[in-house]
Amino acid sequence: MTDWFRSLEPLDPIEMTGLWRGAGIPSGHPLDGVLENLRWFGKRFHPDMRADALLFQWLPGRLVAIDPRIVPVGLAIRFAPLGRTSLARSLFSHLQKAFRAQGTTAALEVRAFEQVASAAMIYDKQPIVDHFRRVNDDTLAGMMCVRDDERRFFFKLTKIDAQA
């Protein structure tokens, strides 16, 4: 999967402004299927190069930006099988309001992955960098890298609109 990601075209962060629907790309990572089970919607990138890193579907037509620092990423990965259960989905839906972000939670910048500079999203309070490459005009590939973890979580983002 990493070879496929490497083969894609880099992009500039300014090209990402707007709302994007996310979907995991199964790759054998422990988090495969967890975000979808919790009703992950995607990401929103603002013109000031700030981002809502984790948007979830709260009610039909209503998105909630969640603060990623609520659950340490290492703990989320360790207990990923629980995150794919109906119990986790139900509990998370009840806790979304309490987990709501009080502003943006990540920054966009150009960062190199294996000597190729492209858009990246750096989480404010987590040791996570999401690297992005272009699949086509309306689809991006994302690769989540967690510090000190060699495993990569892959996802795609599909453009919803041009406004943030």
Rosetta constraint file for C-alpha pairs under 8 A:
AtomPair CA 1 CA 5 HARMONIC 6.38 0.50
AtomPair CA 1 CA 27 HARMONIC 6.89 0.50
AtomPair CA 2 CA 6 HARMONIC 6.13 0.50
AtomPair CA 2 CA 152 HARMONIC 7.95 0.50
AtomPair CA 3 CA 7 HARMONIC 6.35 0.50
AtomPair CA 4 CA 8 HARMONIC 6.89 0.50
AtomPair CA 5 CA 133 HARMONIC 7.12 0.50
AtomPair CA 5 CA 141 HARMONIC 7.13 0.50
AtomPair CA 5 CA 143 HARMONIC 7.78 0.50
AtomPair CA 8 CA 133 HARMONIC 5.70 0.50
AtomPair CA 8 CA 134 HARMONIC 6.01 0.50
AtomPair CA 8 CA 135 HARMONIC 6.36 0.50
AtomPair CA 9 CA 133 HARMONIC 5.57 0.50
AtomPair CA 9 CA 134 HARMONIC 5.24 0.50
AtomPair CA 9 CA 135 HARMONIC 7.23 0.50
AtomPair CA 10 CA 116 HARMONIC 7.49 0.50
AtomPair CA 10 CA 117 HARMONIC 6.84 0.50
AtomPair CA 10 CA 118 HARMONIC 4.73 0.50
AtomPair CA 10 CA 119 HARMONIC 7.12 0.50
AtomPair CA 10 CA 132 HARMONIC 7.23 0.50
AtomPair CA 10 CA 133 HARMONIC 4.81 0.50
AtomPair CA 10 CA 134 HARMONIC 6.07 0.50
AtomPair CA 11 CA 15 HARMONIC 7.03 0.50
AtomPair CA 11 CA 118 HARMONIC 5.20 0.50
AtomPair CA 11 CA 119 HARMONIC 5.71 0.50
AtomPair CA 11 CA 132 HARMONIC 7.40 0.50
AtomPair CA 11 CA 133 HARMONIC 6.04 0.50
AtomPair CA 11 CA 134 HARMONIC 6.31 0.50
AtomPair CA 12 CA 16 HARMONIC 7.55 0.50
AtomPair CA 12 CA 110 HARMONIC 6.87 0.50
AtomPair CA 12 CA 118 HARMONIC 6.07 0.50
AtomPair CA 12 CA 119 HARMONIC 5.26 0.50
AtomPair CA 13 CA 17 HARMONIC 7.54 0.50
AtomPair CA 13 CA 49 HARMONIC 7.29 0.50
AtomPair CA 13 CA 108 HARMONIC 6.11 0.50
AtomPair CA 13 CA 109 HARMONIC 6.11 0.50
AtomPair CA 13 CA 110 HARMONIC 6.72 0.50
AtomPair CA 13 CA 118 HARMONIC 7.65 0.50
AtomPair CA 13 CA 119 HARMONIC 4.78 0.50
AtomPair CA 13 CA 120 HARMONIC 7.24 0.50
AtomPair CA 14 CA 47 HARMONIC 7.08 0.50
AtomPair CA 14 CA 49 HARMONIC 7.31 0.50
AtomPair CA 16 CA 45 HARMONIC 6.26 0.50
AtomPair CA 17 CA 44 HARMONIC 7.36 0.50
AtomPair CA 17 CA 45 HARMONIC 4.73 0.50
AtomPair CA 17 CA 46 HARMONIC 5.40 0.50
AtomPair CA 17 CA 47 HARMONIC 5.77 0.50
AtomPair CA 17 CA 49 HARMONIC 7.92 0.50
AtomPair CA 17 CA 162 HARMONIC 6.81 0.50
AtomPair CA 17 CA 163 HARMONIC 6.98 0.50
AtomPair CA 17 CA 164 HARMONIC 6.12 0.50
AtomPair CA 18 CA 44 HARMONIC 5.65 0.50
AtomPair CA 18 CA 45 HARMONIC 5.23 0.50
AtomPair CA 18 CA 46 HARMONIC 6.38 0.50
AtomPair CA 18 CA 159 HARMONIC 7.44 0.50
AtomPair CA 18 CA 160 HARMONIC 7.44 0.50
AtomPair CA 18 CA 161 HARMONIC 5.89 0.50
AtomPair CA 18 CA 162 HARMONIC 5.03 0.50
AtomPair CA 18 CA 163 HARMONIC 4.78 0.50
AtomPair CA 18 CA 164 HARMONIC 4.04 0.50
AtomPair CA 19 CA 42 HARMONIC 7.77 0.50
AtomPair CA 19 CA 43 HARMONIC 6.20 0.50
AtomPair CA 19 CA 44 HARMONIC 4.48 0.50
AtomPair CA 19 CA 45 HARMONIC 6.53 0.50
AtomPair CA 19 CA 159 HARMONIC 6.29 0.50
AtomPair CA 19 CA 160 HARMONIC 5.41 0.50
AtomPair CA 19 CA 161 HARMONIC 5.74 0.50
AtomPair CA 19 CA 162 HARMONIC 7.19 0.50
AtomPair CA 19 CA 163 HARMONIC 7.00 0.50
AtomPair CA 19 CA 164 HARMONIC 5.92 0.50
AtomPair CA 20 CA 42 HARMONIC 5.61 0.50
AtomPair CA 20 CA 43 HARMONIC 5.37 0.50
AtomPair CA 20 CA 44 HARMONIC 6.09 0.50
AtomPair CA 20 CA 157 HARMONIC 5.53 0.50
AtomPair CA 20 CA 158 HARMONIC 5.26 0.50
AtomPair CA 20 CA 159 HARMONIC 4.58 0.50
AtomPair CA 20 CA 160 HARMONIC 5.28 0.50
AtomPair CA 20 CA 161 HARMONIC 7.55 0.50
AtomPair CA 21 CA 41 HARMONIC 5.50 0.50
AtomPair CA 21 CA 42 HARMONIC 4.40 0.50
AtomPair CA 21 CA 43 HARMONIC 6.69 0.50
AtomPair CA 21 CA 157 HARMONIC 5.34 0.50
AtomPair CA 21 CA 158 HARMONIC 5.15 0.50
AtomPair CA 21 CA 159 HARMONIC 6.51 0.50
AtomPair CA 21 CA 160 HARMONIC 6.57 0.50
AtomPair CA 22 CA 40 HARMONIC 7.22 0.50
AtomPair CA 22 CA 41 HARMONIC 5.78 0.50
AtomPair CA 22 CA 42 HARMONIC 4.09 0.50
AtomPair CA 22 CA 43 HARMONIC 7.04 0.50
AtomPair CA 22 CA 155 HARMONIC 6.79 0.50
AtomPair CA 22 CA 156 HARMONIC 5.65 0.50
AtomPair CA 22 CA 157 HARMONIC 4.51 0.50
AtomPair CA 22 CA 158 HARMONIC 6.51 0.50
AtomPair CA 23 CA 36 HARMONIC 7.06 0.50
AtomPair CA 23 CA 41 HARMONIC 7.98 0.50
AtomPair CA 23 CA 42 HARMONIC 7.45 0.50
AtomPair CA 23 CA 155 HARMONIC 5.56 0.50
AtomPair CA 23 CA 156 HARMONIC 5.45 0.50
AtomPair CA 23 CA 157 HARMONIC 6.63 0.50
AtomPair CA 24 CA 32 HARMONIC 6.56 0.50
AtomPair CA 24 CA 33 HARMONIC 6.80 0.50
AtomPair CA 24 CA 35 HARMONIC 7.62 0.50
AtomPair CA 24 CA 36 HARMONIC 7.35 0.50
AtomPair CA 24 CA 154 HARMONIC 6.17 0.50
AtomPair CA 24 CA 155 HARMONIC 4.14 0.50
AtomPair CA 24 CA 156 HARMONIC 6.33 0.50
AtomPair CA 25 CA 32 HARMONIC 7.43 0.50
AtomPair CA 25 CA 153 HARMONIC 7.91 0.50
AtomPair CA 25 CA 154 HARMONIC 5.29 0.50
AtomPair CA 25 CA 155 HARMONIC 4.80 0.50
AtomPair CA 25 CA 156 HARMONIC 6.79 0.50
AtomPair CA 26 CA 32 HARMONIC 5.68 0.50
AtomPair CA 26 CA 33 HARMONIC 7.67 0.50
AtomPair CA 26 CA 154 HARMONIC 7.20 0.50
AtomPair CA 27 CA 32 HARMONIC 7.13 0.50
AtomPair CA 27 CA 153 HARMONIC 7.18 0.50
AtomPair CA 27 CA 154 HARMONIC 6.94 0.50
AtomPair CA 28 CA 32 HARMONIC 6.69 0.50
AtomPair CA 29 CA 151 HARMONIC 6.68 0.50
AtomPair CA 29 CA 152 HARMONIC 6.70 0.50
AtomPair CA 29 CA 153 HARMONIC 5.79 0.50
AtomPair CA 30 CA 77 HARMONIC 6.08 0.50
AtomPair CA 30 CA 78 HARMONIC 7.86 0.50
AtomPair CA 30 CA 80 HARMONIC 5.89 0.50
AtomPair CA 30 CA 81 HARMONIC 7.49 0.50
AtomPair CA 31 CA 35 HARMONIC 7.36 0.50
AtomPair CA 31 CA 76 HARMONIC 7.99 0.50
AtomPair CA 31 CA 77 HARMONIC 6.15 0.50
AtomPair CA 31 CA 80 HARMONIC 5.62 0.50
AtomPair CA 31 CA 153 HARMONIC 7.09 0.50
AtomPair CA 32 CA 153 HARMONIC 7.47 0.50
AtomPair CA 33 CA 37 HARMONIC 6.15 0.50
AtomPair CA 33 CA 84 HARMONIC 6.35 0.50
AtomPair CA 34 CA 38 HARMONIC 6.41 0.50
AtomPair CA 34 CA 80 HARMONIC 6.62 0.50
AtomPair CA 34 CA 81 HARMONIC 7.78 0.50
AtomPair CA 34 CA 83 HARMONIC 5.16 0.50
AtomPair CA 34 CA 84 HARMONIC 4.93 0.50
AtomPair CA 35 CA 39 HARMONIC 6.38 0.50
AtomPair CA 35 CA 40 HARMONIC 5.17 0.50
AtomPair CA 35 CA 83 HARMONIC 7.90 0.50
AtomPair CA 36 CA 40 HARMONIC 5.28 0.50
AtomPair CA 37 CA 83 HARMONIC 7.23 0.50
AtomPair CA 37 CA 84 HARMONIC 5.65 0.50
AtomPair CA 37 CA 85 HARMONIC 7.37 0.50
AtomPair CA 37 CA 86 HARMONIC 7.72 0.50
AtomPair CA 37 CA 89 HARMONIC 6.13 0.50
AtomPair CA 38 CA 56 HARMONIC 7.67 0.50
AtomPair CA 38 CA 83 HARMONIC 7.48 0.50
AtomPair CA 38 CA 84 HARMONIC 7.79 0.50
AtomPair CA 38 CA 88 HARMONIC 7.31 0.50
AtomPair CA 38 CA 89 HARMONIC 4.90 0.50
AtomPair CA 38 CA 92 HARMONIC 6.71 0.50
AtomPair CA 38 CA 93 HARMONIC 7.54 0.50
AtomPair CA 39 CA 56 HARMONIC 5.72 0.50
AtomPair CA 39 CA 57 HARMONIC 5.64 0.50
AtomPair CA 39 CA 58 HARMONIC 7.89 0.50
AtomPair CA 39 CA 89 HARMONIC 7.69 0.50
AtomPair CA 40 CA 54 HARMONIC 7.34 0.50
AtomPair CA 40 CA 55 HARMONIC 6.15 0.50
AtomPair CA 40 CA 56 HARMONIC 4.34 0.50
AtomPair CA 40 CA 57 HARMONIC 6.24 0.50
AtomPair CA 41 CA 54 HARMONIC 7.80 0.50
AtomPair CA 41 CA 55 HARMONIC 5.36 0.50
AtomPair CA 41 CA 56 HARMONIC 4.71 0.50
AtomPair CA 41 CA 57 HARMONIC 5.61 0.50
AtomPair CA 41 CA 63 HARMONIC 7.55 0.50
AtomPair CA 42 CA 53 HARMONIC 7.84 0.50
AtomPair CA 42 CA 54 HARMONIC 6.28 0.50
AtomPair CA 42 CA 55 HARMONIC 5.23 0.50
AtomPair CA 42 CA 56 HARMONIC 6.93 0.50
AtomPair CA 42 CA 157 HARMONIC 7.01 0.50
AtomPair CA 43 CA 51 HARMONIC 7.25 0.50
AtomPair CA 43 CA 52 HARMONIC 5.76 0.50
AtomPair CA 43 CA 53 HARMONIC 5.39 0.50
AtomPair CA 43 CA 54 HARMONIC 5.72 0.50
AtomPair CA 43 CA 55 HARMONIC 5.55 0.50
AtomPair CA 43 CA 157 HARMONIC 7.97 0.50
AtomPair CA 44 CA 51 HARMONIC 5.67 0.50
AtomPair CA 44 CA 52 HARMONIC 5.11 0.50
AtomPair CA 44 CA 53 HARMONIC 6.94 0.50
AtomPair CA 44 CA 55 HARMONIC 7.47 0.50
AtomPair CA 44 CA 164 HARMONIC 6.44 0.50
AtomPair CA 45 CA 49 HARMONIC 6.71 0.50
AtomPair CA 45 CA 50 HARMONIC 6.17 0.50
AtomPair CA 45 CA 51 HARMONIC 4.50 0.50
AtomPair CA 45 CA 52 HARMONIC 6.51 0.50
AtomPair CA 45 CA 108 HARMONIC 7.95 0.50
AtomPair CA 45 CA 164 HARMONIC 6.24 0.50
AtomPair CA 46 CA 50 HARMONIC 5.39 0.50
AtomPair CA 46 CA 51 HARMONIC 5.82 0.50
AtomPair CA 46 CA 164 HARMONIC 5.22 0.50
AtomPair CA 47 CA 164 HARMONIC 7.14 0.50
AtomPair CA 49 CA 107 HARMONIC 5.84 0.50
AtomPair CA 49 CA 108 HARMONIC 4.99 0.50
AtomPair CA 49 CA 109 HARMONIC 7.24 0.50
AtomPair CA 50 CA 104 HARMONIC 6.17 0.50
AtomPair CA 50 CA 105 HARMONIC 7.46 0.50
AtomPair CA 50 CA 106 HARMONIC 5.83 0.50
AtomPair CA 50 CA 107 HARMONIC 4.46 0.50
AtomPair CA 50 CA 108 HARMONIC 5.93 0.50
AtomPair CA 51 CA 104 HARMONIC 5.35 0.50
AtomPair CA 51 CA 105 HARMONIC 6.13 0.50
AtomPair CA 51 CA 106 HARMONIC 5.08 0.50
AtomPair CA 51 CA 107 HARMONIC 5.79 0.50
AtomPair CA 51 CA 108 HARMONIC 6.99 0.50
AtomPair CA 51 CA 121 HARMONIC 7.78 0.50
AtomPair CA 52 CA 65 HARMONIC 5.99 0.50
AtomPair CA 52 CA 66 HARMONIC 7.87 0.50
AtomPair CA 52 CA 103 HARMONIC 7.79 0.50
AtomPair CA 52 CA 104 HARMONIC 5.00 0.50
AtomPair CA 52 CA 105 HARMONIC 5.68 0.50
AtomPair CA 52 CA 106 HARMONIC 6.62 0.50
AtomPair CA 53 CA 65 HARMONIC 7.47 0.50
AtomPair CA 53 CA 66 HARMONIC 7.80 0.50
AtomPair CA 53 CA 68 HARMONIC 7.61 0.50
AtomPair CA 53 CA 104 HARMONIC 7.52 0.50
AtomPair CA 53 CA 105 HARMONIC 6.01 0.50
AtomPair CA 53 CA 106 HARMONIC 6.01 0.50
AtomPair CA 53 CA 123 HARMONIC 7.36 0.50
AtomPair CA 54 CA 65 HARMONIC 5.71 0.50
AtomPair CA 54 CA 66 HARMONIC 5.56 0.50
AtomPair CA 54 CA 67 HARMONIC 7.35 0.50
AtomPair CA 54 CA 68 HARMONIC 7.04 0.50
AtomPair CA 55 CA 63 HARMONIC 6.20 0.50
AtomPair CA 55 CA 64 HARMONIC 5.49 0.50
AtomPair CA 55 CA 65 HARMONIC 4.49 0.50
AtomPair CA 55 CA 66 HARMONIC 6.21 0.50
AtomPair CA 56 CA 63 HARMONIC 5.56 0.50
AtomPair CA 56 CA 64 HARMONIC 5.28 0.50
AtomPair CA 56 CA 65 HARMONIC 6.45 0.50
AtomPair CA 56 CA 66 HARMONIC 7.25 0.50
AtomPair CA 57 CA 61 HARMONIC 7.48 0.50
AtomPair CA 57 CA 62 HARMONIC 6.10 0.50
AtomPair CA 57 CA 63 HARMONIC 4.79 0.50
AtomPair CA 57 CA 64 HARMONIC 6.41 0.50
AtomPair CA 58 CA 62 HARMONIC 5.66 0.50
AtomPair CA 58 CA 63 HARMONIC 5.59 0.50
AtomPair CA 58 CA 64 HARMONIC 6.05 0.50
AtomPair CA 58 CA 93 HARMONIC 6.89 0.50
AtomPair CA 58 CA 96 HARMONIC 7.34 0.50
AtomPair CA 59 CA 63 HARMONIC 7.22 0.50
AtomPair CA 64 CA 96 HARMONIC 7.39 0.50
AtomPair CA 64 CA 97 HARMONIC 7.79 0.50
AtomPair CA 64 CA 100 HARMONIC 6.53 0.50
AtomPair CA 65 CA 100 HARMONIC 5.74 0.50
AtomPair CA 65 CA 101 HARMONIC 5.58 0.50
AtomPair CA 66 CA 96 HARMONIC 7.09 0.50
AtomPair CA 66 CA 99 HARMONIC 5.49 0.50
AtomPair CA 66 CA 100 HARMONIC 4.55 0.50
AtomPair CA 66 CA 101 HARMONIC 4.92 0.50
AtomPair CA 67 CA 99 HARMONIC 5.95 0.50
AtomPair CA 67 CA 100 HARMONIC 5.83 0.50
AtomPair CA 67 CA 101 HARMONIC 4.35 0.50
AtomPair CA 67 CA 102 HARMONIC 7.63 0.50
AtomPair CA 67 CA 105 HARMONIC 6.53 0.50
AtomPair CA 68 CA 72 HARMONIC 7.74 0.50
AtomPair CA 68 CA 105 HARMONIC 7.36 0.50
AtomPair CA 68 CA 125 HARMONIC 7.35 0.50
AtomPair CA 68 CA 126 HARMONIC 7.15 0.50
AtomPair CA 69 CA 125 HARMONIC 5.61 0.50
AtomPair CA 69 CA 126 HARMONIC 6.21 0.50
AtomPair CA 70 CA 99 HARMONIC 6.71 0.50
AtomPair CA 71 CA 75 HARMONIC 6.98 0.50
AtomPair CA 71 CA 76 HARMONIC 6.57 0.50
AtomPair CA 72 CA 76 HARMONIC 6.35 0.50
AtomPair CA 72 CA 126 HARMONIC 7.26 0.50
AtomPair CA 73 CA 77 HARMONIC 6.18 0.50
AtomPair CA 73 CA 126 HARMONIC 7.10 0.50
AtomPair CA 73 CA 127 HARMONIC 7.95 0.50
AtomPair CA 73 CA 146 HARMONIC 7.94 0.50
AtomPair CA 74 CA 78 HARMONIC 6.11 0.50
AtomPair CA 75 CA 79 HARMONIC 6.13 0.50
AtomPair CA 76 CA 80 HARMONIC 5.72 0.50
AtomPair CA 76 CA 83 HARMONIC 7.94 0.50
AtomPair CA 79 CA 83 HARMONIC 6.87 0.50
AtomPair CA 80 CA 84 HARMONIC 6.87 0.50
AtomPair CA 81 CA 85 HARMONIC 7.33 0.50
AtomPair CA 82 CA 88 HARMONIC 6.53 0.50
AtomPair CA 83 CA 88 HARMONIC 5.43 0.50
AtomPair CA 83 CA 89 HARMONIC 7.35 0.50
AtomPair CA 84 CA 88 HARMONIC 6.91 0.50
AtomPair CA 84 CA 89 HARMONIC 7.63 0.50
AtomPair CA 85 CA 89 HARMONIC 6.52 0.50
AtomPair CA 86 CA 90 HARMONIC 6.11 0.50
AtomPair CA 87 CA 91 HARMONIC 6.08 0.50
AtomPair CA 88 CA 92 HARMONIC 5.87 0.50
AtomPair CA 89 CA 93 HARMONIC 6.14 0.50
AtomPair CA 90 CA 94 HARMONIC 6.55 0.50
AtomPair CA 91 CA 95 HARMONIC 6.33 0.50
AtomPair CA 92 CA 96 HARMONIC 5.93 0.50
AtomPair CA 95 CA 99 HARMONIC 6.31 0.50
AtomPair CA 96 CA 100 HARMONIC 6.14 0.50
AtomPair CA 101 CA 105 HARMONIC 7.27 0.50
AtomPair CA 105 CA 123 HARMONIC 6.20 0.50
AtomPair CA 105 CA 124 HARMONIC 5.62 0.50
AtomPair CA 105 CA 125 HARMONIC 7.65 0.50
AtomPair CA 106 CA 121 HARMONIC 6.29 0.50
AtomPair CA 106 CA 122 HARMONIC 5.41 0.50
AtomPair CA 106 CA 123 HARMONIC 4.24 0.50
AtomPair CA 106 CA 124 HARMONIC 5.02 0.50
AtomPair CA 107 CA 121 HARMONIC 5.47 0.50
AtomPair CA 107 CA 122 HARMONIC 5.31 0.50
AtomPair CA 107 CA 123 HARMONIC 6.59 0.50
AtomPair CA 107 CA 124 HARMONIC 7.24 0.50
AtomPair CA 108 CA 119 HARMONIC 6.81 0.50
AtomPair CA 108 CA 120 HARMONIC 5.65 0.50
AtomPair CA 108 CA 121 HARMONIC 4.51 0.50
AtomPair CA 108 CA 122 HARMONIC 6.43 0.50
AtomPair CA 109 CA 119 HARMONIC 5.77 0.50
AtomPair CA 109 CA 120 HARMONIC 5.50 0.50
AtomPair CA 109 CA 121 HARMONIC 6.48 0.50
AtomPair CA 109 CA 122 HARMONIC 7.74 0.50
AtomPair CA 110 CA 117 HARMONIC 6.12 0.50
AtomPair CA 110 CA 118 HARMONIC 5.24 0.50
AtomPair CA 110 CA 119 HARMONIC 4.64 0.50
AtomPair CA 110 CA 120 HARMONIC 5.80 0.50
AtomPair CA 111 CA 117 HARMONIC 5.23 0.50
AtomPair CA 111 CA 118 HARMONIC 5.73 0.50
AtomPair CA 111 CA 119 HARMONIC 6.26 0.50
AtomPair CA 111 CA 120 HARMONIC 5.82 0.50
AtomPair CA 111 CA 131 HARMONIC 7.86 0.50
AtomPair CA 112 CA 116 HARMONIC 4.98 0.50
AtomPair CA 112 CA 117 HARMONIC 3.97 0.50
AtomPair CA 112 CA 118 HARMONIC 6.19 0.50
AtomPair CA 113 CA 117 HARMONIC 6.42 0.50
AtomPair CA 113 CA 118 HARMONIC 7.65 0.50
AtomPair CA 113 CA 131 HARMONIC 7.37 0.50
AtomPair CA 118 CA 131 HARMONIC 7.28 0.50
AtomPair CA 118 CA 132 HARMONIC 6.60 0.50
AtomPair CA 118 CA 133 HARMONIC 6.82 0.50
AtomPair CA 119 CA 131 HARMONIC 6.27 0.50
AtomPair CA 119 CA 132 HARMONIC 5.47 0.50
AtomPair CA 119 CA 133 HARMONIC 7.27 0.50
AtomPair CA 120 CA 129 HARMONIC 6.61 0.50
AtomPair CA 120 CA 130 HARMONIC 5.47 0.50
AtomPair CA 120 CA 131 HARMONIC 4.39 0.50
AtomPair CA 120 CA 132 HARMONIC 5.79 0.50
AtomPair CA 121 CA 129 HARMONIC 5.64 0.50
AtomPair CA 121 CA 130 HARMONIC 5.05 0.50
AtomPair CA 121 CA 131 HARMONIC 6.53 0.50
AtomPair CA 122 CA 128 HARMONIC 6.28 0.50
AtomPair CA 122 CA 129 HARMONIC 4.67 0.50
AtomPair CA 122 CA 130 HARMONIC 6.59 0.50
AtomPair CA 123 CA 127 HARMONIC 6.95 0.50
AtomPair CA 123 CA 128 HARMONIC 5.68 0.50
AtomPair CA 123 CA 129 HARMONIC 6.39 0.50
AtomPair CA 127 CA 146 HARMONIC 5.78 0.50
AtomPair CA 127 CA 147 HARMONIC 5.47 0.50
AtomPair CA 128 CA 144 HARMONIC 6.83 0.50
AtomPair CA 128 CA 145 HARMONIC 5.69 0.50
AtomPair CA 128 CA 146 HARMONIC 4.63 0.50
AtomPair CA 128 CA 147 HARMONIC 6.39 0.50
AtomPair CA 129 CA 144 HARMONIC 5.93 0.50
AtomPair CA 129 CA 145 HARMONIC 5.32 0.50
AtomPair CA 129 CA 146 HARMONIC 6.64 0.50
AtomPair CA 130 CA 142 HARMONIC 6.23 0.50
AtomPair CA 130 CA 143 HARMONIC 5.42 0.50
AtomPair CA 130 CA 144 HARMONIC 4.32 0.50
AtomPair CA 130 CA 145 HARMONIC 6.09 0.50
AtomPair CA 131 CA 142 HARMONIC 5.61 0.50
AtomPair CA 131 CA 143 HARMONIC 5.21 0.50
AtomPair CA 131 CA 144 HARMONIC 6.45 0.50
AtomPair CA 131 CA 145 HARMONIC 7.69 0.50
AtomPair CA 132 CA 140 HARMONIC 6.52 0.50
AtomPair CA 132 CA 141 HARMONIC 5.63 0.50
AtomPair CA 132 CA 142 HARMONIC 4.62 0.50
AtomPair CA 132 CA 143 HARMONIC 6.54 0.50
AtomPair CA 133 CA 140 HARMONIC 5.71 0.50
AtomPair CA 133 CA 141 HARMONIC 5.31 0.50
AtomPair CA 133 CA 142 HARMONIC 6.68 0.50
AtomPair CA 134 CA 139 HARMONIC 6.47 0.50
AtomPair CA 134 CA 140 HARMONIC 4.63 0.50
AtomPair CA 134 CA 141 HARMONIC 6.20 0.50
AtomPair CA 135 CA 139 HARMONIC 5.38 0.50
AtomPair CA 135 CA 140 HARMONIC 5.17 0.50
AtomPair CA 135 CA 141 HARMONIC 6.24 0.50
AtomPair CA 136 CA 140 HARMONIC 6.92 0.50
AtomPair CA 138 CA 158 HARMONIC 5.67 0.50
AtomPair CA 138 CA 159 HARMONIC 5.13 0.50
AtomPair CA 139 CA 156 HARMONIC 6.83 0.50
AtomPair CA 139 CA 157 HARMONIC 5.57 0.50
AtomPair CA 139 CA 158 HARMONIC 4.56 0.50
AtomPair CA 139 CA 159 HARMONIC 6.35 0.50
AtomPair CA 140 CA 156 HARMONIC 5.56 0.50
AtomPair CA 140 CA 157 HARMONIC 5.08 0.50
AtomPair CA 140 CA 158 HARMONIC 6.55 0.50
AtomPair CA 141 CA 154 HARMONIC 7.31 0.50
AtomPair CA 141 CA 155 HARMONIC 5.96 0.50
AtomPair CA 141 CA 156 HARMONIC 4.49 0.50
AtomPair CA 141 CA 157 HARMONIC 6.38 0.50
AtomPair CA 142 CA 154 HARMONIC 5.64 0.50
AtomPair CA 142 CA 155 HARMONIC 5.04 0.50
AtomPair CA 142 CA 156 HARMONIC 5.66 0.50
AtomPair CA 142 CA 157 HARMONIC 7.30 0.50
AtomPair CA 143 CA 152 HARMONIC 6.28 0.50
AtomPair CA 143 CA 153 HARMONIC 5.62 0.50
AtomPair CA 143 CA 154 HARMONIC 4.58 0.50
AtomPair CA 143 CA 155 HARMONIC 6.46 0.50
AtomPair CA 144 CA 152 HARMONIC 5.77 0.50
AtomPair CA 144 CA 153 HARMONIC 5.02 0.50
AtomPair CA 144 CA 154 HARMONIC 6.33 0.50
AtomPair CA 145 CA 149 HARMONIC 7.38 0.50
AtomPair CA 145 CA 150 HARMONIC 7.70 0.50
AtomPair CA 145 CA 151 HARMONIC 7.41 0.50
AtomPair CA 145 CA 152 HARMONIC 5.64 0.50
AtomPair CA 145 CA 153 HARMONIC 7.06 0.50
AtomPair CA 146 CA 150 HARMONIC 7.69 0.50
AtomPair CA 146 CA 151 HARMONIC 7.95 0.50
AtomPair CA 146 CA 152 HARMONIC 7.75 0.50
